[in-house]
Structures are given as C-alpha cells and as structure tokens.
Amino acid sequence: MCQFNSWKEYNGKVYFLTNEDLDTKEGKKLLNPDVVADLCGHGAVESYYPELKGKGLNRECSDFSSPGNFPKEIVKAIKQGKLSRIGICLDVLNKEGRAEYKKIKQPAWAEYNKIEQPAWAEYNKIEQSAWAEYKKIKQSAWAEYEKIEQPAWAEYNKIEQSALAEYNKIIQPAFSRIIRQKRYRMLKWK
C-alpha cells in the first residue's frame, strides 16, 4: 500500500490525483475498491491516466517536514485542500489544526462505533445461524455421497480388474513374442 502521497513523473510533467479528479467518470471508477484499493498510490494514478501505464517514474514521499520534498504542483494542491479526499496526513497540520482535527475525529469515531458494533453483532448472529445450517446440510450431503460413492467404487474396481485381466491376457503373450524375436535395444542382453 502506498503512502500519501504518490505521483508519476513523465516528460517533465507531474501526474497525481485531486479531489476534482474523483468527480469525473474515470475518477468515480477509482472509488470502487474492487478497481483500485489505494487512491493515493501509483496504480490509481495509472488507472486515471492509462496512457502512463508502464511509463515515467513512480514517486512518493511521506516526509511532510518540508514542502521541498514534493513537486510544487502537489504542495499547491495540498495548501488549497485539493487532496483531502485522496489521503490524510496530519503532519501538514499545525498545532491548532491538529486540535481541531482531534475534536472532529473523536465524536465521528464514537458515532462509527455506535453503528458498527450492532451491525457486527447482527452479522455474527446471521453468520452463526448460516454456519449451523451449512453443517447440517453438509453432514447429510456427505452421508448421501458415501451411500452412492461406495457401490460406484466397488463397480469401478470390478470393471477395472476385469479390464486389467483382459489387458494382461493380450499384452503378456505379445511381449514374450517380441522378446523371442530379439527386438530389444540393450545389446548386452543378446
């Protein structure tokens, strides 16, 4: 998984994703986790700009101690808040910004937990019931399978033994005849 923020450099130009890009037809596809799981990664950039696939240089930096660590286009986009949907990096916030973020994050996390915990409990209840039903069906299905499979295996063995006996009845005399006619390769056996 790539760190926030990744970009590609190709022919002197910097390619990265912004919030506005996510509102386009191509960008909306990136919001589907089955397509791209990492919005701030090189794969997302290449999905948005397919002409860059396999071209240019993949770059990324997670050291926000200096704006000099990033291309000027990315620095400008960060300062304008144009990457807020791409990723979060608390290192770009000053003391007041971190305090405000923390103030917003705590109740949002509490709300998430309030919703997530009953949903998880409901999932477990359904999953346990489904698992019990599966075991019940699996056991009876296995018993039915064995009831059918055992006579089928016995019939196969009976037919296979008969076929093998017939094969041996044909092949053994033929092999003996070939040997008697000295049609073998190993000279030292002559």
C-alpha positions in Angstrom: 0.0 0.0 0.0 1.4 3.4 -1.0 1.9 6.2 1.4 0.1 9.5 0.9 1.2 11.0 -1.5 2.3 9.3 -4.7 2.7 10.7 -8.1 4.2 9.9 -11.5 6.7 12.0 -13.5 6.7 11.7 -17.2 8.1 14.0 -19.9 8.7 16.8 -17.3 5.2 16.7 -16.0 3.8 15.6 -12.6 0.7 13.4 -12.6 -1.3 12.9 -9.4 -5.0 12.8 -8.3 -7.0 15.6 -6.8 -10.5 15.8 -5.3 -11.8 17.2 -8.6 -10.5 14.1 -10.5 -12.7 11.9 -8.3 -15.8 13.6 -9.6 -15.1 12.6 -13.2 -16.3 9.4 -14.9 -12.8 7.9 -14.6 -12.4 9.1 -11.0 -15.7 7.6 -9.9 -14.4 4.2 -11.1 -11.4 4.6 -8.7 -13.8 4.9 -5.7 -14.8 1.3 -6.3 -12.5 -0.7 -4.0 -12.6 -3.6 -6.5 -10.9 -1.5 -9.1 -8.3 0.4 -7.1 -7.9 -0.1 -3.3 -5.3 2.7 -2.9 -6.3 6.2 -4.1 -3.0 7.7 -3.1 -1.0 5.1 -5.0 0.6 4.8 -8.4 -1.9 2.3 -9.5 -4.7 4.8 -9.1 -2.7 7.5 -11.0 -2.2 5.0 -13.8 -5.8 4.0 -13.8 -6.9 7.6 -14.2 -4.1 8.3 -16.7 -4.0 5.0 -18.7 -1.5 6.5 -21.1 1.1 6.4 -18.3 0.9 2.7 -17.8 4.5 1.4 -17.6 5.9 4.9 -18.4 7.6 7.5 -16.4 8.9 7.4 -12.8 6.8 6.4 -9.8 7.5 8.8 -6.9 6.2 9.0 -3.4 7.0 10.8 -0.2 5.6 10.6 3.3 8.0 13.1 4.8 6.0 16.3 5.2 8.6 18.1 7.2 9.4 20.3 4.2 7.4 21.4 1.2 10.7 20.9 -0.7 10.1 17.1 -0.6 7.3 17.4 -3.1 6.8 18.9 -6.5 5.4 22.4 -6.4 2.1 21.3 -8.0 1.5 18.9 -5.1 2.4 21.5 -2.5 0.0 24.0 -4.0 -2.8 21.3 -4.2 -2.2 20.4 -0.5 -2.3 24.0 0.6 -5.6 24.5 -1.3 -7.1 21.4 0.2 -7.4 19.7 -3.1 -6.1 16.3 -1.9 -8.3 15.9 1.2 -10.3 13.0 -0.5 -7.1 11.3 -1.6 -5.4 10.9 1.7 -4.9 12.4 5.2 -1.5 13.4 6.6 -1.6 15.0 10.0 2.0 16.2 9.5 0.8 19.1 7.3 -1.4 20.5 10.2 -0.1 23.0 12.7 -1.0 22.7 16.4 -4.4 24.4 16.1 -5.2 22.3 13.0 -4.4 19.0 14.9 -6.5 20.1 17.8 -9.5 20.8 15.5 -9.0 17.5 13.7 -8.9 15.6 17.0 -12.0 17.5 18.2 -13.9 16.3 15.0 -12.4 12.9 14.8 -13.4 11.7 18.4 -17.2 12.2 18.0 -17.0 10.8 14.4 -15.2 7.7 15.7 -17.7 7.3 18.5 -20.6 7.5 16.0 -18.9 5.0 13.8 -18.5 2.6 16.8 -22.2 3.1 17.8 -23.3 2.0 14.3 -20.6 -0.6 13.7 -21.0 -2.6 16.9 -24.7 -3.6 16.5 -24.0 -4.3 12.8 -21.2 -6.6 13.7 -23.4 -8.3 16.3 -26.2 -8.8 13.7 -23.6 -10.2 11.2 -22.3 -12.7 13.8 -25.9 -13.8 14.6 -26.7 -14.4 10.9 -23.3 -16.0 10.2 -23.6 -18.4 13.1 -27.0 -19.5 12.0 -25.8 -19.9 8.4 -22.8 -21.9 9.6 -25.1 -24.2 11.6 -27.3 -24.7 8.6 -24.3 -25.4 6.4 -23.0 -28.1 8.9 -26.4 -29.8 9.0 -26.7 -29.8 5.2 -23.0 -30.8 4.8 -23.4 -33.9 7.1 -26.4 -35.2 5.3 -25.0 -34.5 1.9 -21.7 -36.3 2.8 -23.7 -39.3 4.1 -25.7 -39.4 0.8 -22.4 -39.1 -1.2 -20.9 -42.0 0.7 -24.0 -44.1 0.2 -23.7 -43.5 -3.6 -19.9 -43.5 -3.9 -19.2 -46.8 -2.2 -21.2 -49.0 -4.6 -19.9 -47.0 -7.5 -16.3 -47.5 -6.4 -17.0 -51.3 -6.0 -18.4 -51.4 -9.5 -15.4 -49.5 -10.9 -13.0 -51.9 -9.2 -14.8 -54.9 -10.6 -14.8 -53.5 -14.1 -11.2 -52.3 -13.8 -9.9 -55.6 -12.6 -11.7 -57.4 -15.5 -10.2 -54.9 -18.0 -6.7 -55.3 -16.5 -7.0 -59.1 -16.7 -8.0 -58.8 -20.4 -5.2 -56.4 -21.0 -2.6 -58.7 -19.4 -4.1 -61.7 -21.4 -3.3 -59.7 -24.6 -0.1 -57.9 -23.7 1.9 -60.7 -22.0 2.0 -63.1 -24.9 2.8 -60.2 -27.3 5.6 -59.0 -25.1 7.0 -62.6 -24.9 6.8 -62.8 -28.7 8.7 -59.5 -29.1 11.4 -60.7 -26.8 11.8 -64.0 -28.5 12.2 -62.1 -31.8 15.1 -60.2 -30.2 13.5 -56.8 -30.8 15.1 -55.0 -27.9 17.7 -52.3 -27.6 20.0 -53.4 -24.9 22.9 -55.1 -26.7 24.4 -56.7 -23.6 21.2 -58.7 -23.3 21.8 -60.5 -26.6 
